[in-house]
Amino acid sequence: MNGQHDWAKYWLSCCDDPESFFEQYGWQTSAIQPGDEGASFGRFTCQFSDPSLIDKPHLYFIAACRQE
């Protein structure tokens, strides 16, 4: 099987709220999902789960800066 779910198995995580997770370790983050404004560019045609839905699969692009 070679499809979108095939590559996703390598990126498993248990973090429903990556911004809060990284913040507790001193990182200021911004997380967006593919297809959201600023992360679409016509490449992602599938709809991802709403971030407020806990225990659903999510995919995030994260930009982070270490707070000193």
N, C-alpha and C positions, 0 to 999 in steps of 0.2 A: 504494500500500500504506500503510495507516494502522494501525499496531499498536504493541506495546510495543518492538519492535526499531527502529521508525522513529525514535523520539526518541533512542534510545541512540546512534545514529551521531554525534551532536554532542558526546558526552562521552567520546571515545576517549582512552585514556591507556596508558602502557606501564609502569605501576607495579603489581607483584604484591604488594608489601608497603608500603602507604602510611604506616604508622606509622614504620617504619625510614627511609623516604624523607624525611619531614618532620623527623624527629629530627635528621638530619645538618645541617639548616638552622636548628636552635635551636627547634623547635616540639615541644611535648608534645601528643600526639594520642591519640584514641580512635577506632577505626574499627569500625563494625558494618555488617552487610548487612541489607537489608530482609527482614523476616520473623524476624530474630533477636530474642531477648528485649530489650525496650527500643526496638525499631524495627519492630514488627509492626502492632498496632492493627487487625488484620483486613483491611488494605488490600492486602497482597501475597499472592497465592495461588500464584504460581509459585515453584519451588525454584531457588535460586541455587547456583552451584558452591561447593564447600568452599574456603575461603581457602588451604588448604595445597596445592591443585592449581595448579601453575604453568602459565602460558600458557592458562588457561581464562578465559572472560569473567566478570568480577566487577563488582558494583555496591556502592559503599560510601557510607555517611553518615559524615562525619568531623567531629569536634569538636576544635578545636585552640586552645592557648594558647601565646603566645610566651614562651620562657624568657628571662629577663633576667639 
